[in-house]
Amino acid sequence: IVENPAKKQYSFELYDDGSHEDGKADDGVYGNVFTNTSIVGAYNICLQVSGKNNRAKEPFTREYLFSIVVK
């Protein structure tokens, strides 16, 4: 989820298909492009990853919060 300086939120998926600025398909690198950055200021980003762990196949979710500044 990306929140712009006006507090509007945008949600989008990350892909590992080689077509979304993520390198080669199925290489474990995920990406996408967010271009709605016309407002100057801080963009807050909440990156959420979900899946199953390799050992017990138990579900997990992790979040990483960060900001970038558009000038």
C-alpha positions, 0 to 999 in steps of 0.5 A, spaced: 500 500 500 502 506 498 499 513 501 501 519 498 501 526 501 494 527 501 493 521 504 490 517 498 492 510 498 493 505 493 494 498 493 497 493 488 501 487 487 508 485 486 510 480 481 516 475 479 514 474 472 520 478 469 515 484 466 514 488 472 521 491 473 523 485 477 529 482 473 528 475 470 521 471 471 521 466 477 528 469 480 525 470 487 525 478 486 518 481 486 517 488 483 512 493 480 512 500 478 508 506 482 508 512 477 502 516 481 507 521 484 505 528 482 504 530 489 510 533 492 512 530 499 512 523 503 509 517 500 508 512 506 509 505 504 507 498 507 510 492 504 506 486 506 508 479 504 504 472 506 506 465 504 508 459 507 514 457 511 519 452 508 519 447 514 513 446 517 509 449 511 505 454 516 502 461 514 506 467 515 505 474 514 511 480 515 510 487 514 515 493 512 514 500 513 518 506 510 517 512 506 520 516 500 520 523 499 518 526 492 521 533 491 
